[in-house]
Amino acid sequence: MNKSELIEILAEQKGISYKKSEEIVNTIFDSMSEAMISGERIEIRGFGSFVINEYKSYTGRNPKTGESIDVKPKKLPFFKVGKELKERVAGK
């Protein structure tokens, strides 16, 4: 499922216009993005949680040349699936 499919499903199930549905989905995604940018954790019970993992700098290696390179510290979003969703997908 992609974003436009989610917008269509919301519009159909709630009987609202595609434009209104698009505004709702964009508002949710924008709010989630802003929360993560500010370092907040997002938890959706029964679904999962979104957190920011911080990685320290390290010395890596260029696989083509074998040359050592310094990798800068970084922050990356990470999704941890919830127990209920994990069980539903597994068919339990």
Secondary structure, 3 states (H helix, E strand, C coil): CCHHHHHHHHHHHHCCCHHHHHHHHHHHHHHHHHHHHCCCCEEECCCEEEEEEEECCEEEECCCCCCEEEECCEEEEEEEECHHHHHHHHCC
